[in-house]
Amino acid sequence: MTPTENKALMRRIFAGLAEGDGTLFVQHLAEDATMTVTGRYSWSRTFHGKASILRDLYGHVRSVTSGTNRTVPSRFLADEDWVVVEAEGRMTAADGMPYENNYCLMYRLRDGMIVEAREYQDSALCERVLGPFPHKD
């Protein structure tokens, strides 16, 4: 796919995410995808495989939030097989505290599938509102 086609696909995916619907994201996440939460805090790690991304990362996010989680994009940039999305996450923590974080999300696509993702965010806000990520056993 061309950079323009990749960007158009990510726009469609984020149209759903802005409404709290991750269906297209899940459909376009490759089985062997990786997702890295960048930084040096408890959430920082790389999740390997679609199952781990959905279960370990997003499953934990659902366990510490309530209601609908929205990721609202403001900008899309495409270069070769990468699409960069600037977005705001709009969620409510399980304790009722609002959680609105700014994200820079980088996605590498291959044949219409997300094969790699990198997430940059305000890590201090994440830990303050959502708490630390559980330790690996």
N, CA, C and O atoms as CSV, one atom per row, in Angstrom:
chain,resi,resn,atom,element,x,y,z
A,1,MET,N,N,0.847,-1.185,0.000
A,1,MET,CA,C,0.000,0.000,0.000
A,1,MET,C,C,0.889,1.244,0.000
A,1,MET,O,O,2.016,1.222,0.494
A,2,THR,N,N,0.362,2.312,-0.558
A,2,THR,CA,C,1.095,3.575,-0.601
A,2,THR,C,C,0.935,4.308,0.734
A,2,THR,O,O,0.050,3.969,1.519
A,3,PRO,N,N,1.790,5.314,1.000
A,3,PRO,CA,C,1.600,6.112,2.212
A,3,PRO,C,C,0.201,6.735,2.280
A,3,PRO,O,O,-0.396,6.803,3.354
A,4,THR,N,N,-0.312,7.181,1.153
A,4,THR,CA,C,-1.656,7.779,1.128
A,4,THR,C,C,-2.719,6.750,1.507
A,4,THR,O,O,-3.645,7.061,2.256
A,5,GLU,N,N,-2.589,5.534,0.995
A,5,GLU,CA,C,-3.543,4.468,1.340
A,5,GLU,C,C,-3.421,4.076,2.811
A,5,GLU,O,O,-4.431,3.842,3.475
A,6,ASN,N,N,-2.199,4.003,3.322
A,6,ASN,CA,C,-1.999,3.686,4.743
A,6,ASN,C,C,-2.632,4.748,5.634
A,6,ASN,O,O,-3.290,4.432,6.625
A,7,LYS,N,N,-2.423,6.016,5.267
A,7,LYS,CA,C,-3.001,7.106,6.065
A,7,LYS,C,C,-4.527,7.053,6.022
A,7,LYS,O,O,-5.180,7.271,7.042
A,8,ALA,N,N,-5.096,6.770,4.860
A,8,ALA,CA,C,-6.558,6.667,4.746
A,8,ALA,C,C,-7.089,5.530,5.615
A,8,ALA,O,O,-8.130,5.673,6.256
A,9,LEU,N,N,-6.382,4.406,5.639
A,9,LEU,CA,C,-6.795,3.287,6.489
A,9,LEU,C,C,-6.761,3.694,7.958
A,9,LEU,O,O,-7.701,3.405,8.700
A,10,MET,N,N,-5.692,4.359,8.387
A,10,MET,CA,C,-5.604,4.762,9.796
A,10,MET,C,C,-6.673,5.801,10.138
A,10,MET,O,O,-7.171,5.819,11.264
A,11,ARG,N,N,-7.027,6.655,9.197
A,11,ARG,CA,C,-8.134,7.601,9.437
A,11,ARG,C,C,-9.440,6.839,9.695
A,11,ARG,O,O,-10.206,7.201,10.588
A,12,ARG,N,N,-9.688,5.792,8.915
A,12,ARG,CA,C,-10.909,4.984,9.125
A,12,ARG,C,C,-10.867,4.284,10.484
A,12,ARG,O,O,-11.865,4.254,11.203
A,13,ILE,N,N,-9.720,3.729,10.826
A,13,ILE,CA,C,-9.580,3.052,12.118
A,13,ILE,C,C,-9.833,4.032,13.255
A,13,ILE,O,O,-10.549,3.712,14.204
A,14,PHE,N,N,-9.247,5.232,13.162
A,14,PHE,CA,C,-9.403,6.208,14.240
A,14,PHE,C,C,-10.775,6.863,14.257
A,14,PHE,O,O,-11.179,7.388,15.294
A,15,ALA,N,N,-11.501,6.850,13.156
A,15,ALA,CA,C,-12.893,7.320,13.194
A,15,ALA,C,C,-13.679,6.438,14.160
A,15,ALA,O,O,-14.519,6.934,14.911
A,16,GLY,N,N,-13.412,5.143,14.142
A,16,GLY,CA,C,-14.049,4.239,15.100
A,16,GLY,C,C,-13.541,4.448,16.511
A,16,GLY,O,O,-14.333,4.521,17.451
A,17,LEU,N,N,-12.213,4.546,16.677
A,17,LEU,CA,C,-11.640,4.713,18.017
A,17,LEU,C,C,-12.121,6.000,18.686
A,17,LEU,O,O,-12.267,6.045,19.907
A,18,ALA,N,N,-12.367,7.043,17.895
A,18,ALA,CA,C,-12.866,8.304,18.454
A,18,ALA,C,C,-14.254,8.138,19.059
A,18,ALA,O,O,-14.656,8.913,19.927
A,19,GLU,N,N,-14.987,7.121,18.597
A,19,GLU,CA,C,-16.322,6.826,19.126
A,19,GLU,C,C,-16.297,5.672,20.126
A,19,GLU,O,O,-17.345,5.239,20.606
A,20,GLY,N,N,-15.102,5.178,20.437
A,20,GLY,CA,C,-14.994,4.070,21.380
A,20,GLY,C,C,-15.142,2.705,20.740
A,20,GLY,O,O,-15.341,1.714,21.442
A,21,ASP,N,N,-15.050,2.635,19.417
A,21,ASP,CA,C,-15.217,1.370,18.694
A,21,ASP,C,C,-13.873,0.924,18.113
A,21,ASP,O,O,-13.369,1.529,17.166
A,22,GLY,N,N,-13.306,-0.125,18.677
A,22,GLY,CA,C,-12.012,-0.625,18.236
A,22,GLY,C,C,-12.082,-1.754,17.227
A,22,GLY,O,O,-11.073,-2.413,16.976
A,23,THR,N,N,-13.248,-1.996,16.641
A,23,THR,CA,C,-13.425,-3.130,15.733
A,23,THR,C,C,-12.424,-3.118,14.580
A,23,THR,O,O,-11.761,-4.125,14.332
A,24,LEU,N,N,-12.307,-1.996,13.875
A,24,LEU,CA,C,-11.383,-1.935,12.735
A,24,LEU,C,C,-9.936,-2.067,13.183
A,24,LEU,O,O,-9.127,-2.691,12.496
A,25,PHE,N,N,-9.603,-1.482,14.334
A,25,PHE,CA,C,-8.241,-1.624,14.855
A,25,PHE,C,C,-7.912,-3.101,15.043
A,25,PHE,O,O,-6.864,-3.571,14.600
A,26,VAL,N,N,-8.797,-3.821,15.693
A,26,VAL,CA,C,-8.569,-5.249,15.950
A,26,VAL,C,C,-8.488,-6.020,14.630
A,26,VAL,O,O,-7.638,-6.898,14.478
A,27,GLN,N,N,-9.359,-5.701,13.685
A,27,GLN,CA,C,-9.351,-6.396,12.388
A,27,GLN,C,C,-8.055,-6.176,11.619
A,27,GLN,O,O,-7.630,-7.051,10.865
A,28,HIS,N,N,-7.421,-5.023,11.798
A,28,HIS,CA,C,-6.211,-4.683,11.042
A,28,HIS,C,C,-4.934,-4.847,11.861
A,28,HIS,O,O,-3.870,-4.397,11.437
A,29,LEU,N,N,-5.023,-5.479,13.016
A,29,LEU,CA,C,-3.846,-5.755,13.832
A,29,LEU,C,C,-3.327,-7.143,13.459
A,29,LEU,O,O,-4.028,-8.139,13.633
A,30,ALA,N,N,-2.098,-7.203,12.945
A,30,ALA,CA,C,-1.518,-8.477,12.506
A,30,ALA,C,C,-1.320,-9.416,13.690
A,30,ALA,O,O,-1.064,-8.974,14.810
A,31,GLU,N,N,-1.441,-10.705,13.432
A,31,GLU,CA,C,-1.249,-11.707,14.493
A,31,GLU,C,C,0.130,-11.594,15.133
A,31,GLU,O,O,0.277,-11.851,16.328
A,32,ASP,N,N,1.144,-11.214,14.353
A,32,ASP,CA,C,2.514,-11.120,14.869
A,32,ASP,C,C,2.931,-9.683,15.182
A,32,ASP,O,O,4.124,-9.387,15.258
A,33,ALA,N,N,1.960,-8.792,15.362
A,33,ALA,CA,C,2.259,-7.386,15.640
A,33,ALA,C,C,2.989,-7.226,16.971
A,33,ALA,O,O,2.882,-8.065,17.866
A,34,THR,N,N,3.731,-6.127,17.074
A,34,THR,CA,C,4.317,-5.731,18.353
A,34,THR,C,C,3.821,-4.334,18.684
A,34,THR,O,O,3.571,-3.523,17.791
A,35,MET,N,N,3.681,-4.061,19.974
A,35,MET,CA,C,3.324,-2.723,20.428
A,35,MET,C,C,4.226,-2.362,21.579
A,35,MET,O,O,4.294,-3.074,22.581
A,36,THR,N,N,4.927,-1.240,21.429
A,36,THR,CA,C,5.849,-0.773,22.450
A,36,THR,C,C,5.292,0.472,23.111
A,36,THR,O,O,5.008,1.463,22.438
A,37,VAL,N,N,5.135,0.427,24.423
A,37,VAL,CA,C,4.823,1.607,25.218
A,37,VAL,C,C,6.187,2.140,25.641
A,37,VAL,O,O,6.898,1.511,26.425
A,38,THR,N,N,6.538,3.301,25.113
A,38,THR,CA,C,7.887,3.828,25.294
A,38,THR,C,C,8.063,4.467,26.663
A,38,THR,O,O,7.089,4.710,27.374
A,39,GLY,N,N,9.298,4.733,27.023
A,39,GLY,CA,C,9.613,5.434,28.259
A,39,GLY,C,C,10.279,4.540,29.275
A,39,GLY,O,O,10.686,3.414,28.988
A,40,ARG,N,N,10.376,5.085,30.484
A,40,ARG,CA,C,11.003,4.372,31.597
A,40,ARG,C,C,10.082,4.449,32.818
A,40,ARG,O,O,10.391,5.111,33.808
A,41,TYR,N,N,8.971,3.772,32.722
A,41,TYR,CA,C,8.018,3.702,33.831
A,41,TYR,C,C,7.353,2.341,33.773
A,41,TYR,O,O,7.647,1.547,32.879
A,42,SER,N,N,6.462,2.060,34.708
A,42,SER,CA,C,5.961,0.686,34.847
A,42,SER,C,C,5.200,0.181,33.621
A,42,SER,O,O,5.154,-1.028,33.396
A,43,TRP,N,N,4.608,1.059,32.830
A,43,TRP,CA,C,3.863,0.639,31.649
A,43,TRP,C,C,4.785,0.356,30.461
A,43,TRP,O,O,4.355,-0.254,29.482
A,44,SER,N,N,6.044,0.790,30.534
A,44,SER,CA,C,6.979,0.656,29.410
A,44,SER,C,C,7.345,-0.796,29.187
A,44,SER,O,O,7.861,-1.465,30.083
A,45,ARG,N,N,7.075,-1.275,27.994
A,45,ARG,CA,C,7.420,-2.640,27.600
A,45,ARG,C,C,6.936,-2.857,26.175
A,45,ARG,O,O,6.198,-2.041,25.624
A,46,THR,N,N,7.355,-3.945,25.601
A,46,THR,CA,C,6.885,-4.333,24.272
A,46,THR,C,C,5.997,-5.558,24.412
A,46,THR,O,O,6.378,-6.556,25.023
A,47,PHE,N,N,4.817,-5.464,23.838
A,47,PHE,CA,C,3.862,-6.567,23.808
A,47,PHE,C,C,4.029,-7.269,22.466
A,47,PHE,O,O,4.015,-6.623,21.418
A,48,HIS,N,N,4.186,-8.579,22.497
A,48,HIS,CA,C,4.454,-9.368,21.295
A,48,HIS,C,C,3.228,-10.183,20.918
A,48,HIS,O,O,2.786,-11.045,21.678
A,49,GLY,N,N,2.679,-9.904,19.738
A,49,GLY,CA,C,1.540,-10.655,19.229
A,49,GLY,C,C,0.207,-9.982,19.528
A,49,GLY,O,O,0.039,-9.317,20.550
A,50,LYS,N,N,-0.732,-10.171,18.613
A,50,LYS,CA,C,-2.067,-9.597,18.744
A,50,LYS,C,C,-2.725,-10.014,20.053
A,50,LYS,O,O,-3.322,-9.184,20.738
A,51,ALA,N,N,-2.622,-11.286,20.401
A,51,ALA,CA,C,-3.275,-11.775,21.624
A,51,ALA,C,C,-2.748,-11.047,22.853
A,51,ALA,O,O,-3.535,-10.661,23.717
A,52,SER,N,N,-1.445,-10.853,22.951
A,52,SER,CA,C,-0.865,-10.160,24.102
A,52,SER,C,C,-1.255,-8.688,24.125
A,52,SER,O,O,-1.565,-8.141,25.183
A,53,ILE,N,N,-1.240,-8.050,22.964
A,53,ILE,CA,C,-1.623,-6.636,22.900
A,53,ILE,C,C,-3.052,-6.463,23.406
A,53,ILE,O,O,-3.322,-5.583,24.224
A,54,LEU,N,N,-3.958,-7.295,22.924
A,54,LEU,CA,C,-5.366,-7.164,23.312
A,54,LEU,C,C,-5.611,-7.596,24.747
A,54,LEU,O,O,-6.361,-6.937,25.467
A,55,ARG,N,N,-4.998,-8.684,25.176
A,55,ARG,CA,C,-5.227,-9.215,26.525
A,55,ARG,C,C,-4.433,-8.439,27.574
A,55,ARG,O,O,-5.003,-7.926,28.537
A,56,ASP,N,N,-3.124,-8.356,27.386
A,56,ASP,CA,C,-2.257,-7.826,28.438
A,56,ASP,C,C,-2.282,-6.303,28.519
A,56,ASP,O,O,-2.341,-5.746,29.615
A,57,LEU,N,N,-2.237,-5.625,27.378
A,57,LEU,CA,C,-2.247,-4.158,27.404
A,57,LEU,C,C,-3.668,-3.624,27.488
A,57,LEU,O,O,-4.033,-2.986,28.476
A,58,TYR,N,N,-4.473,-3.877,26.459
A,58,TYR,CA,C,-5.811,-3.289,26.443
A,58,TYR,C,C,-6.737,-3.930,27.469
A,58,TYR,O,O,-7.662,-3.275,27.950
A,59,GLY,N,N,-6.514,-5.176,27.809
A,59,GLY,CA,C,-7.278,-5.796,28.888
A,59,GLY,C,C,-7.025,-5.092,30.209
A,59,GLY,O,O,-7.948,-4.864,30.990
A,60,HIS,N,N,-5.753,-4.745,30.453
A,60,HIS,CA,C,-5.443,-4.018,31.685
A,60,HIS,C,C,-6.042,-2.607,31.652
A,60,HIS,O,O,-6.578,-2.137,32.656
A,61,VAL,N,N,-5.951,-1.934,30.502
A,61,VAL,CA,C,-6.556,-0.600,30.392
A,61,VAL,C,C,-8.040,-0.682,30.745
A,61,VAL,O,O,-8.539,0.149,31.504
A,62,ARG,N,N,-8.748,-1.671,30.205
A,62,ARG,CA,C,-10.184,-1.815,30.524
A,62,ARG,C,C,-10.411,-2.077,32.012
A,62,ARG,O,O,-11.436,-1.668,32.559
A,63,SER,N,N,-9.469,-2.753,32.675
A,63,SER,CA,C,-9.652,-3.069,34.095
A,63,SER,C,C,-9.457,-1.857,35.003
A,63,SER,O,O,-9.915,-1.867,36.146
A,64,VAL,N,N,-8.786,-0.816,34.514
A,64,VAL,CA,C,-8.531,0.363,35.354
A,64,VAL,C,C,-9.307,1.587,34.873
A,64,VAL,O,O,-9.099,2.691,35.377
A,65,THR,N,N,-10.207,1.393,33.892
A,65,THR,CA,C,-11.056,2.475,33.413
A,65,THR,C,C,-12.510,2.017,33.442
A,65,THR,O,O,-12.804,0.831,33.591
A,66,SER,N,N,-13.407,2.981,33.297
A,66,SER,CA,C,-14.831,2.650,33.226
A,66,SER,C,C,-15.458,3.448,32.089
A,66,SER,O,O,-14.936,4.486,31.682
A,67,GLY,N,N,-16.558,2.962,31.593
A,67,GLY,CA,C,-17.233,3.655,30.498
A,67,GLY,C,C,-16.528,3.447,29.171
A,67,GLY,O,O,-15.797,2.475,28.983
A,68,THR,N,N,-16.756,4.366,28.264
A,68,THR,CA,C,-16.208,4.283,26.915
A,68,THR,C,C,-14.847,4.952,26.845
A,68,THR,O,O,-14.677,6.083,27.302
A,69,ASN,N,N,-13.886,4.257,26.277
A,69,ASN,CA,C,-12.552,4.815,26.052
A,69,ASN,C,C,-12.480,5.309,24.615
A,69,ASN,O,O,-12.717,4.555,23.671
A,70,ARG,N,N,-12.149,6.589,24.465
A,70,ARG,CA,C,-12.067,7.184,23.128
A,70,ARG,C,C,-10.644,7.668,22.870
A,70,ARG,O,O,-9.980,8.185,23.769
A,71,THR,N,N,-10.187,7.498,21.645
A,71,THR,CA,C,-8.907,8.054,21.219
A,71,THR,C,C,-9.205,8.925,20.008
A,71,THR,O,O,-9.497,8.429,18.920
A,72,VAL,N,N,-9.125,10.244,20.222
A,72,VAL,CA,C,-9.566,11.215,19.225
A,72,VAL,C,C,-8.349,11.790,18.498
A,72,VAL,O,O,-7.525,12.463,19.117
A,73,PRO,N,N,-8.228,11.532,17.198
A,73,PRO,CA,C,-7.059,11.996,16.458
A,73,PRO,C,C,-7.157,13.471,16.078
A,73,PRO,O,O,-8.249,14.006,15.888
A,74,SER,N,N,-5.996,14.116,15.970
A,74,SER,CA,C,-5.967,15.493,15.485
A,74,SER,C,C,-5.069,15.655,14.268
A,74,SER,O,O,-5.205,16.629,13.527
A,75,ARG,N,N,-4.147,14.708,14.048
A,75,ARG,CA,C,-3.222,14.837,12.923
A,75,ARG,C,C,-2.733,13.470,12.482
A,75,ARG,O,O,-2.494,12.588,13.307
A,76,PHE,N,N,-2.586,13.302,11.183
A,76,PHE,CA,C,-2.052,12.074,10.587
A,76,PHE,C,C,-0.907,12.453,9.654
A,76,PHE,O,O,-1.049,13.349,8.823
A,77,LEU,N,N,0.219,11.775,9.793
A,77,LEU,CA,C,1.364,11.967,8.905
A,77,LEU,C,C,1.791,10.601,8.397
A,77,LEU,O,O,1.825,9.639,9.164
A,78,ALA,N,N,2.117,10.504,7.114
A,78,ALA,CA,C,2.516,9.215,6.547
A,78,ALA,C,C,3.860,9.344,5.843
A,78,ALA,O,O,4.125,10.326,5.150
A,79,ASP,N,N,4.697,8.336,6.036
A,79,ASP,CA,C,5.996,8.257,5.380
A,79,ASP,C,C,6.308,6.788,5.127
A,79,ASP,O,O,6.456,6.006,6.067
A,80,GLU,N,N,6.407,6.421,3.865
A,80,GLU,CA,C,6.640,5.034,3.475
A,80,GLU,C,C,5.599,4.127,4.133
A,80,GLU,O,O,4.404,4.290,3.887
A,81,ASP,N,N,6.034,3.169,4.967
A,81,ASP,CA,C,5.057,2.250,5.569
A,81,ASP,C,C,4.641,2.661,6.980
A,81,ASP,O,O,4.005,1.879,7.686
A,82,TRP,N,N,4.989,3.868,7.396
A,82,TRP,CA,C,4.636,4.373,8.730
A,82,TRP,C,C,3.546,5.433,8.645
A,82,TRP,O,O,3.528,6.253,7.727
A,83,VAL,N,N,2.632,5.404,9.623
A,83,VAL,CA,C,1.654,6.472,9.819
A,83,VAL,C,C,1.772,6.918,11.268
A,83,VAL,O,O,1.734,6.099,12.187
A,84,VAL,N,N,1.915,8.229,11.464
A,84,VAL,CA,C,2.002,8.813,12.797
A,84,VAL,C,C,0.682,9.522,13.078
A,84,VAL,O,O,0.186,10.290,12.253
A,85,VAL,N,N,0.122,9.254,14.255
A,85,VAL,CA,C,-1.161,9.841,14.638
A,85,VAL,C,C,-0.974,10.600,15.945
A,85,VAL,O,O,-0.533,10.036,16.946
A,86,GLU,N,N,-1.315,11.882,15.922
A,86,GLU,CA,C,-1.381,12.668,17.156
A,86,GLU,C,C,-2.825,12.571,17.637
A,86,GLU,O,O,-3.758,12.791,16.864
A,87,ALA,N,N,-3.005,12.243,18.910
A,87,ALA,CA,C,-4.367,11.997,19.393
A,87,ALA,C,C,-4.479,12.319,20.878
A,87,ALA,O,O,-3.483,12.443,21.590
A,88,GLU,N,N,-5.722,12.448,21.316
A,88,GLU,CA,C,-6.012,12.618,22.740
A,88,GLU,C,C,-6.870,11.444,23.189
A,88,GLU,O,O,-7.903,11.145,22.590
A,89,GLY,N,N,-6.424,10.786,24.255
A,89,GLY,CA,C,-7.218,9.739,24.872
A,89,GLY,C,C,-8.188,10.367,25.852
A,89,GLY,O,O,-7.799,11.207,26.664
A,90,ARG,N,N,-9.428,9.973,25.782
A,90,ARG,CA,C,-10.460,10.500,26.687
A,90,ARG,C,C,-11.108,9.318,27.376
A,90,ARG,O,O,-11.878,8.566,26.780
A,91,MET,N,N,-10.774,9.174,28.653
A,91,MET,CA,C,-11.252,8.033,29.427
A,91,MET,C,C,-11.598,8.495,30.833
A,91,MET,O,O,-11.331,9.633,31.219
A,92,THR,N,N,-12.194,7.590,31.583
A,92,THR,CA,C,-12.455,7.809,32.998
A,92,THR,C,C,-11.845,6.644,33.753
A,92,THR,O,O,-12.116,5.481,33.452
A,93,ALA,N,N,-11.020,6.967,34.738
A,93,ALA,CA,C,-10.421,5.916,35.559
A,93,ALA,C,C,-11.520,5.218,36.351
A,93,ALA,O,O,-12.605,5.768,36.537
A,94,ALA,N,N,-11.238,4.016,36.810
A,94,ALA,CA,C,-12.220,3.234,37.560
A,94,ALA,C,C,-12.714,3.978,38.794
A,94,ALA,O,O,-13.845,3.766,39.232
A,95,ASP,N,N,-11.868,4.860,39.368
A,95,ASP,CA,C,-12.269,5.624,40.554
A,95,ASP,C,C,-13.040,6.893,40.204
A,95,ASP,O,O,-13.369,7.677,41.095
A,96,GLY,N,N,-13.337,7.110,38.914
A,96,GLY,CA,C,-14.113,8.263,38.480
A,96,GLY,C,C,-13.287,9.460,38.052
A,96,GLY,O,O,-13.841,10.442,37.559
A,97,MET,N,N,-11.979,9.401,38.226
A,97,MET,CA,C,-11.112,10.515,37.850
A,97,MET,C,C,-10.979,10.582,36.321
A,97,MET,O,O,-10.746,9.558,35.678
A,98,PRO,N,N,-11.125,11.780,35.734
A,98,PRO,CA,C,-10.958,11.892,34.287
A,98,PRO,C,C,-9.511,11.601,33.892
A,98,PRO,O,O,-8.576,11.956,34.610
A,99,TYR,N,N,-9.346,10.962,32.762
A,99,TYR,CA,C,-8.015,10.666,32.233
A,99,TYR,C,C,-7.985,11.121,30.788
A,99,TYR,O,O,-8.528,10.460,29.902
A,100,GLU,N,N,-7.344,12.257,30.560
A,100,GLU,CA,C,-7.216,12.811,29.215
A,100,GLU,C,C,-5.736,13.001,28.955
A,100,GLU,O,O,-5.116,13.928,29.476
A,101,ASN,N,N,-5.179,12.122,28.150
A,101,ASN,CA,C,-3.748,12.127,27.877
A,101,ASN,C,C,-3.518,12.390,26.397
A,101,ASN,O,O,-4.334,12.021,25.552
A,102,ASN,N,N,-2.399,13.030,26.099
A,102,ASN,CA,C,-2.006,13.272,24.713
A,102,ASN,C,C,-1.060,12.172,24.266
A,102,ASN,O,O,-0.180,11.748,25.014
A,103,TYR,N,N,-1.253,11.717,23.037
A,103,TYR,CA,C,-0.473,10.607,22.502
A,103,TYR,C,C,0.143,10.963,21.154
A,103,TYR,O,O,-0.431,11.710,20.362
A,104,CYS,N,N,1.312,10.413,20.920
A,104,CYS,CA,C,1.880,10.311,19.587
A,104,CYS,C,C,1.979,8.813,19.335
A,104,CYS,O,O,2.710,8.106,20.029
A,105,LEU,N,N,1.250,8.340,18.351
A,105,LEU,CA,C,1.151,6.909,18.061
A,105,LEU,C,C,1.733,6.655,16.676
A,105,LEU,O,O,1.321,7.275,15.695
A,106,MET,N,N,2.679,5.752,16.608
A,106,MET,CA,C,3.328,5.420,15.339
A,106,MET,C,C,2.945,4.001,14.945
A,106,MET,O,O,3.045,3.072,15.747
A,107,TYR,N,N,2.507,3.845,13.707
A,107,TYR,CA,C,2.078,2.541,13.211
A,107,TYR,C,C,2.827,2.202,11.926
A,107,TYR,O,O,2.879,3.006,10.995
A,108,ARG,N,N,3.404,1.006,11.887
A,108,ARG,CA,C,4.010,0.498,10.653
A,108,ARG,C,C,3.042,-0.522,10.068
A,108,ARG,O,O,2.614,-1.452,10.751
A,109,LEU,N,N,2.706,-0.336,8.805
A,109,LEU,CA,C,1.728,-1.199,8.142
A,109,LEU,C,C,2.384,-2.026,7.040
A,109,LEU,O,O,3.341,-1.596,6.395
A,110,ARG,N,N,1.843,-3.217,6.847
A,110,ARG,CA,C,2.262,-4.100,5.762
A,110,ARG,C,C,0.998,-4.744,5.194
A,110,ARG,O,O,0.276,-5.446,5.902
A,111,ASP,N,N,0.743,-4.503,3.932
A,111,ASP,CA,C,-0.429,-5.092,3.258
A,111,ASP,C,C,-1.732,-4.824,4.016
A,111,ASP,O,O,-2.573,-5.714,4.148
A,112,GLY,N,N,-1.893,-3.605,4.508
A,112,GLY,CA,C,-3.125,-3.228,5.185
A,112,GLY,C,C,-3.258,-3.702,6.620
A,112,GLY,O,O,-4.329,-3.600,7.217
A,113,MET,N,N,-2.169,-4.221,7.173
A,113,MET,CA,C,-2.194,-4.718,8.551
A,113,MET,C,C,-1.166,-3.954,9.391
A,113,MET,O,O,-0.073,-3.643,8.918
A,114,ILE,N,N,-1.528,-3.658,10.633
A,114,ILE,CA,C,-0.603,-3.021,11.573
A,114,ILE,C,C,0.346,-4.096,12.077
A,114,ILE,O,O,-0.082,-5.068,12.699
A,115,VAL,N,N,1.638,-3.922,11.808
A,115,VAL,CA,C,2.627,-4.913,12.234
A,115,VAL,C,C,3.490,-4.406,13.384
A,115,VAL,O,O,4.137,-5.193,14.075
A,116,GLU,N,N,3.500,-3.094,13.587
A,116,GLU,CA,C,4.279,-2.525,14.685
A,116,GLU,C,C,3.621,-1.233,15.130
A,116,GLU,O,O,3.149,-0.451,14.305
A,117,ALA,N,N,3.590,-1.012,16.434
A,117,ALA,CA,C,3.043,0.225,16.982
A,117,ALA,C,C,3.949,0.708,18.104
A,117,ALA,O,O,4.516,-0.086,18.854
A,118,ARG,N,N,4.072,2.016,18.202
A,118,ARG,CA,C,4.826,2.652,19.285
A,118,ARG,C,C,3.965,3.757,19.866
A,118,ARG,O,O,3.374,4.552,19.136
A,119,GLU,N,N,3.903,3.797,21.176
A,119,GLU,CA,C,3.054,4.765,21.868
A,119,GLU,C,C,3.916,5.668,22.737
A,119,GLU,O,O,4.696,5.196,23.564
A,120,TYR,N,N,3.763,6.981,22.537
A,120,TYR,CA,C,4.421,7.998,23.353
A,120,TYR,C,C,3.313,8.778,24.049
A,120,TYR,O,O,2.324,9.151,23.418
A,121,GLN,N,N,3.475,9.030,25.365
A,121,GLN,CA,C,2.435,9.722,26.115
A,121,GLN,C,C,3.029,10.382,27.350
A,121,GLN,O,O,4.223,10.244,27.615
A,122,ASP,N,N,2.205,11.096,28.104
A,122,ASP,CA,C,2.601,11.673,29.391
A,122,ASP,C,C,2.586,10.539,30.413
A,122,ASP,O,O,1.538,10.190,30.955
A,123,SER,N,N,3.758,9.975,30.665
A,123,SER,CA,C,3.856,8.800,31.537
A,123,SER,C,C,3.512,9.124,32.987
A,123,SER,O,O,2.932,8.290,33.683
A,124,ALA,N,N,3.862,10.326,33.455
A,124,ALA,CA,C,3.544,10.693,34.841
A,124,ALA,C,C,2.028,10.746,35.043
A,124,ALA,O,O,1.522,10.272,36.060
A,125,LEU,N,N,1.308,11.317,34.086
A,125,LEU,CA,C,-0.155,11.366,34.173
A,125,LEU,C,C,-0.736,9.956,34.158
A,125,LEU,O,O,-1.642,9.645,34.932
A,126,CYS,N,N,-0.221,9.113,33.287
A,126,CYS,CA,C,-0.705,7.732,33.196
A,126,CYS,C,C,-0.598,7.030,34.547
A,126,CYS,O,O,-1.572,6.446,35.024
A,127,GLU,N,N,0.568,7.084,35.156
A,127,GLU,CA,C,0.747,6.383,36.438
A,127,GLU,C,C,-0.038,7.044,37.567
A,127,GLU,O,O,-0.538,6.357,38.458
A,128,ARG,N,N,-0.149,8.372,37.537
A,128,ARG,CA,C,-0.879,9.070,38.599
A,128,ARG,C,C,-2.369,8.715,38.567
A,128,ARG,O,O,-2.982,8.514,39.616
A,129,VAL,N,N,-2.948,8.638,37.373
A,129,VAL,CA,C,-4.391,8.408,37.267
A,129,VAL,C,C,-4.733,6.920,37.161
A,129,VAL,O,O,-5.658,6.453,37.826
A,130,LEU,N,N,-4.001,6.176,36.340
A,130,LEU,CA,C,-4.331,4.764,36.117
A,130,LEU,C,C,-3.548,3.813,37.012
A,130,LEU,O,O,-3.886,2.634,37.111
A,131,GLY,N,N,-2.507,4.317,37.662
A,131,GLY,CA,C,-1.709,3.476,38.548
A,131,GLY,C,C,-0.620,2.741,37.791
A,131,GLY,O,O,-0.568,2.787,36.562
A,132,PRO,N,N,0.247,2.067,38.523
A,132,PRO,CA,C,1.333,1.330,37.871
A,132,PRO,C,C,0.813,0.099,37.136
A,132,PRO,O,O,-0.212,-0.479,37.496
A,133,PHE,N,N,1.545,-0.278,36.106
A,133,PHE,CA,C,1.220,-1.495,35.365
A,133,PHE,C,C,1.681,-2.681,36.198
A,133,PHE,O,O,2.757,-2.623,36.792
A,134,PRO,N,N,0.902,-3.753,36.260
A,134,PRO,CA,C,1.299,-4.912,37.072
A,134,PRO,C,C,2.639,-5.485,36.619
A,134,PRO,O,O,2.966,-5.494,35.432
A,135,HIS,N,N,3.386,-5.953,37.579
A,135,HIS,CA,C,4.677,-6.603,37.307
A,135,HIS,C,C,4.463,-7.891,36.551
A,135,HIS,O,O,3.465,-8.584,36.746
A,136,LYS,N,N,5.409,-8.208,35.684
A,136,LYS,CA,C,5.376,-9.521,35.031
A,136,LYS,C,C,5.726,-10.576,36.059
A,136,LYS,O,O,6.551,-10.338,36.941
A,137,ASP,N,N,5.098,-11.750,35.952
A,137,ASP,CA,C,5.439,-12.851,36.853
A,137,ASP,C,C,6.648,-13.593,36.356
A,137,ASP,O,O,7.085,-14.555,36.988
